[in-house]
Amino acid sequence: MNDKNTEKNERQDDLIELGAELCKTSKSNIYTLTIIGQIEGHQVLPENVKTTKYEHILPLLAGLEESEEIDGLLLLLNTVGGDIEAGLAIAEMIAGMKKPTVSLVLGGGHSIGIPLAVCTKKSFITRTASMTVHPVRMTGLVVGAPQTFRYFHRIQEQITDFVTENSSISKELFEDYMMATGEMATDVGTILYGKDAVASGLIDSLGDLNDALTELHSMIDQQKQSKK
């Protein structure tokens, strides 16, 4: 019995070390996960760049879903975006969780951070936070061929489909934001601030940390009641 308890405690310690914070209260146990800086893909970014590493997050999410100690997930975002495949992989994992999940955009939830902001069961954004919607970009050598254009277009469609399926924004409006030419000084796209993101249907509600936690506790309570 002691060996089983020790093993269980070690697994719990691993979850805490890989993420941000596990908050245990009389109401419920909530795991807080942060998506910060740039989302790192298959290439390692320089040490002076703050990153979120998908190879850490993916197994962590699987562990959170299976953990009997954790009731819900609070996702805090302040990200400039980053690798498309890595960002979508994390978003798909969270969208597929049965446990209650709530996101809160603080500062920024830009680019591929948008699917991450909407992948939870309920999303919040602060009034001062912003989200940049823009077409798919790629750095480095790009082959100037029709196949390259089709590849970009298909990735962009996948992002659009995921966002519209996991939020209330229409596909037409999201694509209009993505391709707008008069909203950004040196780029194509649109910057949405808190109220605009909610009005468009991209984010569910304006709110702060207290609002996000209150909603998450409510969702956890409902799930516990349904299991009785």
N, C-alpha and C positions, 0 to 999 in steps of 0.2 A: 504493500500500500504506500509506504514511504517513497519507494522508487517511482511509483506512478505520479505522486504529488510533486516530487522533485522534477521529473520530466515535464510535467504540466507547467510548473513555475518557470523552467528554463525556456519553454516555448513562448510563454508570456513575456519574459524578459527580452527575447529576440524581437518580438513585435514592437516593444517600446524603443529599443535601440535603433531599429530601422526607420521609425517614423518620428513623429513630433511629440505627442503627449497622450497618455491614457488617463482620463479623468474618471475616477470612481466616486460616485455619490450614492446616497440612499435611494435616489430615483432610478438611476441607470448608469451604466458604464459606457462612456463615449470616447471613441478614438479620434483624435484630431490629426489630420494629415495635411501637410502644406505642399502646394505646387508653386515653387518660386523660381525666379530668374529665367533661365533658358532651359527648355526641355531637351535633354541630351539624347541623341540617337545612337547610331552605330559607331560614330566617330567621337573620340574623347575631346572635349573642349578644353581650352587653356585653363590653368589653375586659378587665374584671376577672374574667371567668369563664374558667377553663381549658377548652379545647375540643379535640375531634378533628373535623376537617373532612372530610366525605365526598368533597368534590370534589378533595381532595388524595390521599386514600387509594385511590380507585377506579382512577385511571390508574397509580398507583404499583404496585398489585397486578398489573395487566396487564403492566407492565414487568418485575416480578419473575418472573412466570410465563414470560416469553419470554427472560429473560436467561440466557445461557450461563455467566455468571460466578457465579451464585448457585445453591446446591444445595438450600437449605431455608429455611423461614420460622419464626421464633420470635415468637409473639404474646404480649406482656405486657399484662395488663389491670389497671387500677385506675380504674374508671369508675362513675359514679352512674347511668348510662343516658343517656337523651335522646330524640332524634327516632326514632320507630319505623321509618319508611321508610328513613332513612339507615343506621340500625343493621342492618336486615335486608339492605340492599343490600351493605354491606361483608361481612356474614356469608355471603351467597350467593356472593360473589366468591371468598372464601377456601375455602368448601366445594367449589367447582368447580375448584380448583387441582390439578394433577397432582403438583406437587412436594411433598415431605414438609413437613408443617406440624404444629406443636405449640403449644399455648397454656398459659399459666401465669397463674392468677388471684392477684394480690397485692393485699392491702388489700380491694378490693371488685370484684365483677363483677355489679352490680345491674341489675334491670329489663331493658332491651333489651341490656344487656351479657351476659345469659345466652346468647342465640343466638350471640354473638361468642365466648363461652368454649367452646362445644361445636362450633363450625364446623370446627375443625381435626381432623386425623386422630387426634390423641391430646391429651387435656386433663389438666392438673394444677391443683391448688389447694394453697396453703399452709395449715397448720393454723389460722392466725389470720385468714385471709381469710373474707369473708362474701358471700352472694348473696341478694338480695331478690327473691322471686317474688311478683308481684301482678298484678291485672287491668289491662287497658289503661286508661290515664287520658288525658284531654285537657284542656288549659287554654284559657281564653278563652271566647268565646261558643259555646254548644252549643244547637242547635235541639232542643226537646223534642218529638220525633216518633218514631214507630216505626222510620222509616228510619235514624235516628241510632243506635238500639239495635242494629239489624241490622248496621250498618256496624262498630260497635265489636265486636260478636260475631264477625264474619267476620275482622277483623284479629287478634283474640285466638285464633281457630282457626288462622290461618296461623302465628302465633308458636308455638303449642302443637305443631302438626305439624312445624315445622322443628326444634324442640328435641328432640322425641321421635324423629325420624328420625336425628338426629345425636348421640344419646346413648343410654344404656341405661335411662333412666327411662321408666316407663309413662305413657301419656296420663292415666289415671285418677289416679295419684299426683301428677303435675304439676298437674292441675286442682284437686286437693284442696289442695295447697300454695297455689295461686293464690287460692283463695276462702276460706281459713281465716280465722276471725274472732277466735280467741283467742290468736294468736301475736304480734300487733303492737298496741301500746298505742292508737294513734289511727288505725289503717288496717286494711284487709283484705289478707291475704297472709301470707307466711312468710319468716323470715330463716334461711338455712341457713349454718352455718359449715363449715369444711373437712371434718371427718369426716362430718358429716351429708350434705353434698353428694355425697361419694363413696358413702356407704352407700345413698343413694337411687338411684344410677345416673346422676345428672345429670352428674357429673365422673368421669373414668376413675380417677384416682389422686391420693392425697396426695403432695406432693413439693415440692422447692425448685428453685432455678435449675439446680443440678447435675443433678438428676433429669431436668428438662426437656431440657437440652442433651444428656445421655447418650442419651435416647430419640431425639432428633432425629438425632444422629450415626448411631445404629443404623439408623434408617429410611433415611437417605441412603446408607449402605453397602449396604443391601439393594437399593435402587433401582439403584445403580451395578452391582451384581453381576448383576441381572436384565437389564441392557442389554448385558452382555458376550456 
